[in-house]
Amino acid sequence: MMKGNGAVVLLILFLRSALSAQEHSINYLNCPPPPADSLVVFAKGIVSLDHRWEEKICFTRDGKEVFFGINDDGGVNYFKPRLMHATYRNNKWSTPDTAAFPKDRFVGWPVLNLKGTILFMEEVVGKTDKGVRGQVVFSRKINGHWSEIESVAPAVEAREGFGLGQITDDSTFYFYDRYDRIAYFSRIVKGEHTTPVPLPCRINPAVEFFVSPGNDYIIFKPLDWSNQFHIGFHEGENEWSMPVPFSAFFTKKKGWDGSDGYGPYISPDGKYLFIGHLGDIYWVKTDFIEVLKEKTYE
């Protein structure tokens, strides 16, 4: 009897494990995974279209929703970004369409928290001599619906506002000053933001960045858009490793050396890096992260 009961228990555990794996398996718009070490266009004809500029993409943790930002005029006019949205129901993706909850507001650069309950975006609120003035806004998913947009007002002076708002699993909120390109972090304690602290000079100034949900590494572009992506690993309270350039892994022989790109994002399952590249969304497997980590500490 004990042997029989043991077999039943093992079978139940196996089935639970299989169901859990299926539950967390994400259908990436029916696209086959990218080849090893290769950056390839994502969802051509569905997300990545020839006549427009796609800027950033993110998925909910359960894989049931996707958001991405676009500029309809091919990226010439950054003043009017548009947020796109699609849902996965009954084993089928809906056709991406303009998200309803931003209404007539110009928002883009979406980043979800890992739980998929808060969507941060960057809203264009005006023009400046250098470009645009932006602010960090967010929407919460409540009872299956996305709420109206609210804004975040960090306690830092910024000539052109803020952008790149995102939150990690340990309630660390990251954002940057759009003019000086200084990245900050603050803690969220009992619903209140602590005083923002700039990231160290190993990271700043940064024109673009994404912090992993576990707050264990940052992918960023230092100083200028023309520079390649780098990765730095979190070593303690506002302490980061010496950044390593993506060219330590990627080369032009592989089709991409880490230089051209924007809007980095790691998928909820940690398997893929998505970036904007040449006006489309591209993706690549994240195996390279462990390689670059080894290079950091060798």
N, C-alpha and C positions, 0 to 999 in steps of 0.2 A: 504493500500500500504506500509506503513512504516513497519508494522509487517512482510509482505511478504519479503520486502527488507532486513530486519534484519535477517530473516531466511536464505536468500541466502548468506548474508555476513558470518554468522556463519558456514554455510556449506563450503564456500570457505576456511575459516580459518581452519576448521577441516581437509579438504583435504590437505591443505598446510602442516599442522602439521604432518599428516600421511606420506606424501611424504618425508618430512624432516627427520622423524624418519627412514624411509626405506633407505634414502640416506646415513645416518650415521650408519646404522646397518652393522656390520662387520661379514662376514662369516669366522669363524676361522677354515678353512680347513675342513668344514663339521663336526666338532667335537661338540658333545653336551656339554653344560656348565659343569664344574666340580661340584660335590656335595658341599654343604655348608661346609666351614671350612676344606675342604680336599684338600691336594696337590696330584694331579694325573698326570700321564704321558700325554703329549700332542701329538696328531697326531701320534700315534704309527704306524710304517710301512710307514709313509710319511715323517715326519720330524725326529722323534726319531727312529733310526735304531740300531739293536743290534751290528753290526760289526764296528761301528765308535763312535766318541765322539762329541756330539753337545754342543756348548759352549754358545751361546746367540742368541736371536731371537727378531725381531721387525717388526711392520706392519706400512704401510703408513696410514695416517688419513682416507682416503676414503676406506681402506680395500681392495684395488686392488692389492697390492704387499706385499710380505713378504721376509725378508732377515734373514738368520741365518748363523752362522759360524760353521764349522766342522773341525775335525781332522780325517783323514781317518784311521789312525792306532790305533784308540781306545784311543787317548790322550797320548800315550807314547811319541810321538815326537811333541812338541809344535812349532817346528821351521817351520812347513809348514801348517798353517791354510788355509782353503779354504772358500770362501764366496758363499753361495747358494742363489738362487733367484727363486721365483715363482710368477705368475700373475693370477689375477681373471678376466676372460673375458667371457661374455655370460653365466653367472651363473655357471661357471666351473673353477676350479683351474688347472693350468698347473702342470706338474710333476716338482718338484724342481730340478734345475740343476745349474751348476757352473755359476755364474754371468759373463757376458761378459766384462764389462768395466774395471775390475781390470787387465785383460789380464793375464800375467804370474806372477803377484805380489802376495806375500803371505799376505793376509789381512783377518781379522776376527773381532769379537767383535763389530758387527754393532749397531749403535744407530741412529735413525732418529729424526730430529726435528719434532715438532708437526704438522707442515704444510706438512710434507712429501716431502720437496724439497731439503733437505741436508742430506746426509747419512755420518755420521762419522764412521771411522773404525780404527783399530789398525793394523799397518803393521810391520811385523818382518823384520828387516833390517840387522841382524847379531847375532852372538852368543857372550856370555860373560861367565865369570867363574861361575856366579850365574844362568844364564839362557839365556835370549835373550835380544837384544836391540830393542826397538820398537819406532815407531813414530806415531803421530796422522795424519791421512789422511782423505780426504773427497771427495765426488762427489756431484755435483749439478744436479738436474733434470731440463733440459732445453728443451722446446718444446717436452715434452714427452719422452726424452731420457736422460740417465745418462751420465754425462761428464767423461772425463778421470780424474784419481785420482790426487789430489794436496795435498801437505803436509802443516801442521801447525807447526810453529816453535816458541813456547812460549819463552819469554825472561827470562828463568830460566835455570841454569845449571843443568843437570841431567846425572848421570853416565851411566844409561841404557835407556835413552830416556823417552818417555812419552806414556801414554795410557789413555783409558776411556774418550776420548773426547766426549762432549755432550753440547748442547745449549738449554737454556730454552726460553720460550716465551718472556721474557723481555730482551733478547739478553745478558744473562749471560753465559759465556763459562766456563765449568768445565773440568778439566783434572787432571792427577796425575803423579808424578815422580815415575817411575817404580822401582827404586832402594830403595829410602828412603820411598816410599809409602806415600808421602805427597800429599794431594788433594789441588788443587788451584782453584781460580776463577778469571776471568777478565771480564770486560765489553767490548762489541763491540760497538764502537761509530764511526759513519760515516765510517764504514768498517775497522777501526783500533782497535787493541786490547790494552786495558789499561794494566798497569803493573800488573802482576799476584800477587794475595794475597793468602797466605795459609789459609785454613779453620782453625777454632780454635781447641784447643786440645781436646775438647769434641768429635770431629770427627776424627782428625788426631792422629796417622797414620792410614790409611785405605787401606786394600788390595783390596777392591772392593766397588763400590758404583753406585747408580743411583739417579739422582735428578729429581723430578717430573717436567713435562713441565711447570707447573705454578710456579715453584721455591718455593713451599711451604713446601716441606719435602724432606728428603734424606734417602734412604735405603742403608745401608753400613755394611761392616764387619770390625770391628776395630782390629788393631794389627796383627792378624794372620788368615790364612785360616781356622784354626780349630775352631775359634770362631763363634758364631751364628750371624745372621743378627740382626741389630738394626735399629730403626727409630728415626730421630730427626726432629723437626719442626722449620721452619724458623721464626725467631721473629724480624728480622730487618737486617740492614747492617752487614753481617758476624756475626750475632748472631743466635744461634741455641739453642733449648731446650735441657735439659738433655736427652740423648738418652734412649730409652726403648728397652729392648731385645724382640725379637719375642716370646720367651718362656713365656712372660706375657700373650700370647694368645694361641699360639700353644703348644701342649704337645706331648710327644711320644705316648700317648694313641690315639691321632688323627692321628698318623702315621708319624709326623714330628715335631720337636721342634725348627726349624729355624737354626740348626747348619750346616748340610751338604747342600752345595749349592754354586752357583756362577752365575755371569751374570744376576743380577736382571733387570727387565724391566716392566714398567707399560704400559698396552695397551692404544692406543689412546683414547678409550672411557672411560678409567679409571676403567673398570670393573674387570680387571684381573692382577695379578702379575705373570710374567713368570720368571722362574729361570732355570739354568742348575743344574741337580741333578743326581748323579750316572751315568753320561755320556749321559743322555737324557735331553730333555726339559720337564719341568713340569709347571703346572699352577694351580692357586688357586684364588678364588674370593677375592676382595679387601675390603670386609666388615670389616676385622680386623683392617684396618688403623684407622677408626674412634674410634674403641674400644681402641686402643693403644694411640690415641690422648687424649681420656678421662682420661686414666691412667696417662698420662704425666702431666695433669693439675688438677688432683683431690686433 
